[in-house]
Protein backbone atom coordinates (compact mmCIF):
# COMPACT_ATOMS: atom_id res chain seq x y z
CA UNK A 1 0.00 0.00 0.00
CA UNK A 2 1.24 3.50 -0.83
CA UNK A 3 1.91 5.35 2.43
CA UNK A 4 3.25 8.71 1.22
CA UNK A 5 4.57 10.72 -1.68
CA UNK A 6 8.27 10.43 -0.97
CA UNK A 7 9.48 13.15 -3.38
CA UNK A 8 9.52 14.27 -7.01
CA UNK A 9 12.68 13.56 -8.97
CA UNK A 10 13.91 15.74 -11.82
CA UNK A 11 16.31 14.23 -14.33
CA UNK A 12 18.97 16.84 -15.15
CA UNK A 13 21.81 17.18 -17.62
CA UNK A 14 23.98 19.68 -15.71
CA UNK A 15 23.80 18.73 -12.04
CA UNK A 16 25.82 21.67 -10.69
CA UNK A 17 23.86 24.32 -12.58
CA UNK A 18 20.53 22.81 -11.56
CA UNK A 19 21.55 22.41 -7.92
CA UNK A 20 22.63 26.04 -7.78
CA UNK A 21 19.40 27.19 -9.47
CA UNK A 22 17.09 25.25 -7.14
CA UNK A 23 18.98 26.33 -4.01
CA UNK A 24 20.04 29.90 -4.85
CA UNK A 25 17.07 31.01 -6.95
CA UNK A 26 14.15 29.01 -5.52
CA UNK A 27 15.45 28.67 -1.97
CA UNK A 28 15.43 24.88 -1.60
CA UNK A 29 17.86 23.47 0.98
CA UNK A 30 20.10 20.46 0.49
CA UNK A 31 18.82 17.58 2.64
CA UNK A 32 21.69 15.29 3.52
CA UNK A 33 24.59 14.73 1.16
CA UNK A 34 25.03 14.57 -2.59
CA UNK A 35 25.21 10.88 -3.50
CA UNK A 36 27.45 9.39 -6.18
CA UNK A 37 26.86 5.74 -7.07
CA UNK A 38 26.46 3.46 -10.08
CA UNK A 39 23.17 5.20 -10.92
CA UNK A 40 24.80 8.62 -11.20
CA UNK A 41 24.71 11.76 -9.08
CA UNK A 42 21.70 12.46 -6.84
CA UNK A 43 20.56 14.76 -4.07
CA UNK A 44 17.38 15.56 -2.23
CA UNK A 45 16.22 19.12 -1.62
CA UNK A 46 13.55 20.45 0.71
CA UNK A 47 11.51 23.58 1.08
CA UNK A 48 12.18 26.01 3.92
CA UNK A 49 9.39 24.45 6.02
CA UNK A 50 11.02 21.03 5.59
CA UNK A 51 7.90 19.54 4.03
CA UNK A 52 8.19 19.73 0.24
CA UNK A 53 10.81 17.40 -1.20
CA UNK A 54 12.45 17.37 -4.57
CA UNK A 55 15.35 15.30 -5.89
CA UNK A 56 17.82 16.08 -8.67
CA UNK A 57 19.33 13.15 -10.56
CA UNK A 58 21.98 13.08 -13.29
CA UNK A 59 22.04 9.48 -14.56
CA UNK A 60 25.47 7.94 -15.10
CA UNK A 61 24.16 6.36 -18.31
CA UNK A 62 20.86 7.86 -19.55
CA UNK A 63 20.52 5.08 -22.15
CA UNK A 64 19.98 2.58 -19.33
CA UNK A 65 17.07 4.43 -17.71
CA UNK A 66 13.60 2.92 -18.20
CA UNK A 67 11.99 3.92 -21.50
CA UNK A 68 8.59 2.24 -21.90
CA UNK A 69 7.31 1.87 -25.44
CA UNK A 70 9.93 4.13 -26.99
CA UNK A 71 8.56 7.23 -25.25
CA UNK A 72 11.03 9.91 -24.29
CA UNK A 73 11.85 9.58 -20.62
CA UNK A 74 10.07 12.26 -18.62
CA UNK A 75 12.15 14.94 -16.95
CA UNK A 76 10.34 14.27 -13.67
CA UNK A 77 7.99 11.73 -12.14
CA UNK A 78 6.48 10.96 -8.72
CA UNK A 79 8.16 8.62 -6.29
CA UNK A 80 5.85 6.97 -3.78
CA UNK A 81 7.02 5.54 -0.49
CA UNK A 82 5.91 2.05 0.50
CA UNK A 83 6.66 0.05 3.64
CA UNK A 84 7.51 -3.34 2.12
CA UNK A 85 8.56 -2.94 -1.49
CA UNK A 86 9.03 -6.63 -2.26
CA UNK A 87 5.55 -7.59 -1.02
CA UNK A 88 3.95 -4.62 -2.74
CA UNK A 89 5.63 -5.44 -6.06
CA UNK A 90 4.54 -9.09 -5.83
CA UNK A 91 0.94 -7.93 -5.33
CA UNK A 92 1.23 -5.61 -8.34
CA UNK A 93 2.65 -8.40 -10.50
CA UNK A 94 -0.20 -10.71 -9.45
CA UNK A 95 -2.75 -8.14 -10.60
CA UNK A 96 -1.27 -8.26 -14.13
CA UNK A 97 -2.34 -4.62 -14.52
CA UNK A 98 1.00 -2.97 -13.78
CA UNK A 99 3.96 -2.87 -16.13
CA UNK A 100 7.22 -3.44 -14.28
CA UNK A 101 9.99 -1.48 -16.02
CA UNK A 102 12.91 -2.74 -13.97
CA UNK A 103 13.73 -5.09 -11.12
CA UNK A 104 13.98 -3.73 -7.59
CA UNK A 105 17.32 -1.97 -7.15
CA UNK A 106 19.02 -2.35 -3.77
CA UNK A 107 20.95 0.72 -2.65
CA UNK A 108 22.48 1.84 0.62
CA UNK A 109 19.56 3.08 2.70
CA UNK A 110 16.76 2.34 0.23
CA UNK A 111 15.18 0.10 -2.40
CA UNK A 112 13.53 1.45 -5.55
CA UNK A 113 11.81 0.27 -8.73
CA UNK A 114 10.08 1.85 -11.70
CA UNK A 115 6.61 0.93 -12.98
CA UNK A 116 4.30 2.29 -15.66
CA UNK A 117 0.62 3.09 -15.53
CA UNK A 118 -1.78 2.02 -18.33
CA UNK A 119 -0.78 5.09 -20.41
CA UNK A 120 2.95 4.36 -19.96
CA UNK A 121 3.53 7.18 -17.46
CA UNK A 122 6.40 6.26 -15.16
CA UNK A 123 6.40 6.34 -11.40
CA UNK A 124 8.73 4.87 -8.86
CA UNK A 125 8.13 2.93 -5.69
CA UNK A 126 10.61 3.57 -2.92
CA UNK A 127 11.28 1.89 0.43
CA UNK A 128 13.47 3.64 2.96
CA UNK A 129 15.73 1.22 4.81
CA UNK A 130 17.23 1.83 8.21
C-alpha positions in Angstrom: 0.0 0.0 0.0 1.2 3.5 -0.8 1.9 5.3 2.4 3.3 8.7 1.2 4.6 10.7 -1.7 8.3 10.4 -1.0 9.5 13.1 -3.4 9.5 14.3 -7.0 12.7 13.6 -9.0 13.9 15.7 -11.8 16.3 14.2 -14.3 19.0 16.8 -15.1 21.8 17.2 -17.6 24.0 19.7 -15.7 23.8 18.7 -12.0 25.8 21.7 -10.7 23.9 24.3 -12.6 20.5 22.8 -11.6 21.5 22.4 -7.9 22.6 26.0 -7.8 19.4 27.2 -9.5 17.1 25.2 -7.1 19.0 26.3 -4.0 20.0 29.9 -4.8 17.1 31.0 -6.9 14.1 29.0 -5.5 15.5 28.7 -2.0 15.4 24.9 -1.6 17.9 23.5 1.0 20.1 20.5 0.5 18.8 17.6 2.6 21.7 15.3 3.5 24.6 14.7 1.2 25.0 14.6 -2.6 25.2 10.9 -3.5 27.4 9.4 -6.2 26.9 5.7 -7.1 26.5 3.5 -10.1 23.2 5.2 -10.9 24.8 8.6 -11.2 24.7 11.8 -9.1 21.7 12.5 -6.8 20.6 14.8 -4.1 17.4 15.6 -2.2 16.2 19.1 -1.6 13.6 20.4 0.7 11.5 23.6 1.1 12.2 26.0 3.9 9.4 24.4 6.0 11.0 21.0 5.6 7.9 19.5 4.0 8.2 19.7 0.2 10.8 17.4 -1.2 12.5 17.4 -4.6 15.3 15.3 -5.9 17.8 16.1 -8.7 19.3 13.2 -10.6 22.0 13.1 -13.3 22.0 9.5 -14.6 25.5 7.9 -15.1 24.2 6.4 -18.3 20.9 7.9 -19.5 20.5 5.1 -22.2 20.0 2.6 -19.3 17.1 4.4 -17.7 13.6 2.9 -18.2 12.0 3.9 -21.5 8.6 2.2 -21.9 7.3 1.9 -25.4 9.9 4.1 -27.0 8.6 7.2 -25.3 11.0 9.9 -24.3 11.8 9.6 -20.6 10.1 12.3 -18.6 12.2 14.9 -16.9 10.3 14.3 -13.7 8.0 11.7 -12.1 6.5 11.0 -8.7 8.2 8.6 -6.3 5.8 7.0 -3.8 7.0 5.5 -0.5 5.9 2.1 0.5 6.7 0.1 3.6 7.5 -3.3 2.1 8.6 -2.9 -1.5 9.0 -6.6 -2.3 5.6 -7.6 -1.0 4.0 -4.6 -2.7 5.6 -5.4 -6.1 4.5 -9.1 -5.8 0.9 -7.9 -5.3 1.2 -5.6 -8.3 2.6 -8.4 -10.5 -0.2 -10.7 -9.5 -2.8 -8.1 -10.6 -1.3 -8.3 -14.1 -2.3 -4.6 -14.5 1.0 -3.0 -13.8 4.0 -2.9 -16.1 7.2 -3.4 -14.3 10.0 -1.5 -16.0 12.9 -2.7 -14.0 13.7 -5.1 -11.1 14.0 -3.7 -7.6 17.3 -2.0 -7.1 19.0 -2.3 -3.8 21.0 0.7 -2.7 22.5 1.8 0.6 19.6 3.1 2.7 16.8 2.3 0.2 15.2 0.1 -2.4 13.5 1.4 -5.6 11.8 0.3 -8.7 10.1 1.9 -11.7 6.6 0.9 -13.0 4.3 2.3 -15.7 0.6 3.1 -15.5 -1.8 2.0 -18.3 -0.8 5.1 -20.4 3.0 4.4 -20.0 3.5 7.2 -17.5 6.4 6.3 -15.2 6.4 6.3 -11.4 8.7 4.9 -8.9 8.1 2.9 -5.7 10.6 3.6 -2.9 11.3 1.9 0.4 13.5 3.6 3.0 15.7 1.2 4.8 17.2 1.8 8.2 
